[in-house]
Amino acid sequence: MRKWIPDRTTLFLIGVALALAVVAWSQGGAEKTLEGLANGGRTLLSVTPLLLAAFLLAGLVQALVSREVIERWLGSQSGWRGVLLACLAGALIPGGPYVYYPLAGALLHSGAGIGALVAFVTAKNLWSVTRLPFEFALLGTQLTLIRYGLTLVIPPLLGMLAEALFGRSIDRIREAVG
Amino acid sequence: MNQATLILIVLALGLLIYAWSRGDGSHRVGIVLGWSTLRRTLPLLVVAFVIVGYVNVLGPQNLVQNWIGPGSGWRGLLIGTGAGMLLPGGPYVVFPLIATLYQAGAGLGPTLAIITSWAALALLSVSFELPFLGWRFTLIRLSLGIVVPSLVGLVGQLLFGG
């Protein structure tokens, strides 16, 4: 079996968990320390069906929306039209920052404007379709609906602002990244 | 089983049927991808829920309500923005923690600010951004977005905070 090597995020969170366990121990000894573990385990078990469905959903979106599809779709779009298309692309593209930033870099070199790029990254962050199931599952329907509703205008708005204010910086950005 | 579970299961099954009907094996690819993500993030998930358990048991209600409670105003929104920028990890780690804070008495406004700030301004993902888009782009994006979490929190609190 492959050895499991924890990444920095995991290590940091393990540190936080240990610190909390020490606080629990100092407050209520072994009983409170175990109570915390049991509480966490029960909470995890109660969201397990949700998590399974969320991971399945995220995997399916990943299988159906490939990087090639997005790249072909956006191509060298710039200007207002590019901003709106980039919002949709950002919402649909699955995966973490190690997936969408390289793609954004490729879009930059194929001629996408600054508005489209800001819109793409911001829509990925705020409209992400693959994140939606986790938000529903873990934060609840009410918070999720309010959050998505209130941030609906942000990606196109920031994209258009970026285009209007910094539209000319795009050549320098492209040169600097090389 | 609650509403959210049901909606998610129906959506997952719907998408599974659609993927299967395309006849290109993408339903199998999707299942494998979902399963491998789950396996990769399982340790992180367990640690996150241990933290959730301790926060629940230690009952930091006073602490949470003082700093980011419903009456914490601008300070709560700004703390929420800062906390969101610093939160590490993906949605399966961050959302349970935020839900625990919300249940411990965080206000709607600060909670929305944390979620929005983590989503849009997370500093950890900047390290992926710099090599592909450069510091000038990152600076433009962050400076345009920095007020967004507080605004979202403020509007949310006013409209739905009761």
Boltz contact constraints between the chains, C-beta under 6 A:
constraints:
  - contact:
      token1: [A, 9]
      token2: [B, 88]
      max_distance: 6.0
  - contact:
      token1: [A, 9]
      token2: [B, 89]
      max_distance: 6.0
  - contact:
      token1: [A, 10]
      token2: [B, 44]
      max_distance: 6.0
  - contact:
      token1: [A, 12]
      token2: [B, 88]
      max_distance: 6.0
  - contact:
      token1: [A, 13]
      token2: [B, 47]
      max_distance: 6.0
  - contact:
      token1: [A, 14]
      token2: [B, 47]
      max_distance: 6.0
  - contact:
      token1: [A, 16]
      token2: [B, 51]
      max_distance: 6.0
  - contact:
      token1: [A, 17]
      token2: [B, 47]
      max_distance: 6.0
  - contact:
      token1: [A, 17]
      token2: [B, 50]
      max_distance: 6.0
  - contact:
      token1: [A, 17]
      token2: [B, 51]
      max_distance: 6.0
  - contact:
      token1: [A, 20]
      token2: [B, 54]
      max_distance: 6.0
  - contact:
      token1: [A, 24]
      token2: [B, 54]
      max_distance: 6.0
  - contact:
      token1: [A, 35]
      token2: [B, 57]
      max_distance: 6.0
  - contact:
      token1: [A, 36]
      token2: [B, 53]
      max_distance: 6.0
  - contact:
      token1: [A, 36]
      token2: [B, 54]
      max_distance: 6.0
  - contact:
      token1: [A, 36]
      token2: [B, 57]
      max_distance: 6.0
  - contact:
      token1: [A, 39]
      token2: [B, 53]
      max_distance: 6.0
  - contact:
      token1: [A, 39]
      token2: [B, 56]
      max_distance: 6.0
  - contact:
      token1: [A, 39]
      token2: [B, 57]
      max_distance: 6.0
  - contact:
      token1: [A, 40]
      token2: [B, 49]
      max_distance: 6.0
  - contact:
      token1: [A, 40]
      token2: [B, 50]
      max_distance: 6.0
  - contact:
      token1: [A, 40]
      token2: [B, 52]
      max_distance: 6.0
  - contact:
      token1: [A, 40]
      token2: [B, 53]
      max_distance: 6.0
  - contact:
      token1: [A, 43]
      token2: [B, 49]
      max_distance: 6.0
  - contact:
      token1: [A, 43]
      token2: [B, 52]
      max_distance: 6.0
  - contact:
      token1: [A, 44]
      token2: [B, 49]
      max_distance: 6.0
  - contact:
      token1: [A, 49]
      token2: [B, 5]
      max_distance: 6.0
  - contact:
      token1: [A, 50]
      token2: [B, 5]
      max_distance: 6.0
  - contact:
      token1: [A, 50]
      token2: [B, 8]
      max_distance: 6.0
  - contact:
      token1: [A, 53]
      token2: [B, 8]
      max_distance: 6.0
  - contact:
      token1: [A, 53]
      token2: [B, 9]
      max_distance: 6.0
  - contact:
      token1: [A, 53]
      token2: [B, 12]
      max_distance: 6.0
  - contact:
      token1: [A, 54]
      token2: [B, 8]
      max_distance: 6.0
  - contact:
      token1: [A, 55]
      token2: [B, 34]
      max_distance: 6.0
  - contact:
      token1: [A, 55]
      token2: [B, 37]
      max_distance: 6.0
  - contact:
      token1: [A, 55]
      token2: [B, 38]
      max_distance: 6.0
  - contact:
      token1: [A, 56]
      token2: [B, 12]
      max_distance: 6.0
  - contact:
      token1: [A, 56]
      token2: [B, 34]
      max_distance: 6.0
  - contact:
      token1: [A, 57]
      token2: [B, 11]
      max_distance: 6.0
  - contact:
      token1: [A, 57]
      token2: [B, 12]
      max_distance: 6.0
  - contact:
      token1: [A, 58]
      token2: [B, 34]
      max_distance: 6.0
  - contact:
      token1: [A, 59]
      token2: [B, 30]
      max_distance: 6.0
  - contact:
      token1: [A, 59]
      token2: [B, 33]
      max_distance: 6.0
  - contact:
      token1: [A, 59]
      token2: [B, 34]
      max_distance: 6.0
  - contact:
      token1: [A, 60]
      token2: [B, 15]
      max_distance: 6.0
  - contact:
      token1: [A, 60]
      token2: [B, 19]
      max_distance: 6.0
  - contact:
      token1: [A, 60]
      token2: [B, 30]
      max_distance: 6.0
  - contact:
      token1: [A, 62]
      token2: [B, 33]
      max_distance: 6.0
  - contact:
      token1: [A, 63]
      token2: [B, 26]
      max_distance: 6.0
  - contact:
      token1: [A, 63]
      token2: [B, 29]
      max_distance: 6.0
  - contact:
      token1: [A, 63]
      token2: [B, 30]
      max_distance: 6.0
  - contact:
      token1: [A, 63]
      token2: [B, 33]
      max_distance: 6.0
  - contact:
      token1: [A, 64]
      token2: [B, 26]
      max_distance: 6.0
  - contact:
      token1: [A, 97]
      token2: [B, 125]
      max_distance: 6.0
  - contact:
      token1: [A, 97]
      token2: [B, 128]
      max_distance: 6.0
  - contact:
      token1: [A, 98]
      token2: [B, 128]
      max_distance: 6.0
  - contact:
      token1: [A, 101]
      token2: [B, 128]
      max_distance: 6.0
  - contact:
      token1: [A, 101]
      token2: [B, 129]
      max_distance: 6.0
  - contact:
      token1: [A, 101]
      token2: [B, 132]
      max_distance: 6.0
  - contact:
      token1: [A, 102]
      token2: [B, 132]
      max_distance: 6.0
  - contact:
      token1: [A, 104]
      token2: [B, 133]
      max_distance: 6.0
  - contact:
      token1: [A, 105]
      token2: [B, 132]
      max_distance: 6.0
  - contact:
      token1: [A, 118]
      token2: [B, 141]
      max_distance: 6.0
  - contact:
      token1: [A, 125]
      token2: [B, 119]
      max_distance: 6.0
  - contact:
      token1: [A, 125]
      token2: [B, 120]
      max_distance: 6.0
  - contact:
      token1: [A, 126]
      token2: [B, 119]
      max_distance: 6.0
  - contact:
      token1: [A, 126]
      token2: [B, 120]
      max_distance: 6.0
  - contact:
      token1: [A, 131]
      token2: [B, 91]
      max_distance: 6.0
  - contact:
      token1: [A, 133]
      token2: [B, 8]
      max_distance: 6.0
  - contact:
      token1: [A, 134]
      token2: [B, 91]
      max_distance: 6.0
  - contact:
      token1: [A, 134]
      token2: [B, 92]
      max_distance: 6.0
  - contact:
      token1: [A, 134]
      token2: [B, 95]
      max_distance: 6.0
  - contact:
      token1: [A, 136]
      token2: [B, 4]
      max_distance: 6.0
  - contact:
      token1: [A, 137]
      token2: [B, 4]
      max_distance: 6.0
  - contact:
      token1: [A, 138]
      token2: [B, 95]
      max_distance: 6.0
  - contact:
      token1: [A, 138]
      token2: [B, 96]
      max_distance: 6.0
  - contact:
      token1: [A, 138]
      token2: [B, 99]
      max_distance: 6.0
  - contact:
      token1: [A, 139]
      token2: [B, 95]
      max_distance: 6.0
  - contact:
      token1: [A, 139]
      token2: [B, 99]
      max_distance: 6.0
  - contact:
      token1: [A, 141]
      token2: [B, 4]
      max_distance: 6.0
  - contact:
      token1: [A, 146]
      token2: [B, 156]
      max_distance: 6.0
  - contact:
      token1: [A, 146]
      token2: [B, 160]
      max_distance: 6.0
  - contact:
      token1: [A, 147]
      token2: [B, 112]
      max_distance: 6.0
  - contact:
      token1: [A, 147]
      token2: [B, 115]
      max_distance: 6.0
  - contact:
      token1: [A, 150]
      token2: [B, 152]
      max_distance: 6.0
  - contact:
      token1: [A, 150]
      token2: [B, 155]
      max_distance: 6.0
  - contact:
      token1: [A, 150]
      token2: [B, 156]
      max_distance: 6.0
  - contact:
      token1: [A, 151]
      token2: [B, 152]
      max_distance: 6.0
  - contact:
      token1: [A, 154]
      token2: [B, 148]
      max_distance: 6.0
  - contact:
      token1: [A, 158]
      token2: [B, 144]
      max_distance: 6.0
  - contact:
      token1: [A, 161]
      token2: [B, 144]
      max_distance: 6.0
  - contact:
      token1: [A, 166]
      token2: [B, 140]
      max_distance: 6.0
  - contact:
      token1: [A, 173]
      token2: [B, 134]
      max_distance: 6.0
  - contact:
      token1: [A, 173]
      token2: [B, 136]
      max_distance: 6.0
  - contact:
      token1: [A, 173]
      token2: [B, 137]
      max_distance: 6.0
  - contact:
      token1: [A, 176]
      token2: [B, 134]
      max_distance: 6.0
  - contact:
      token1: [A, 177]
      token2: [B, 134]
      max_distance: 6.0
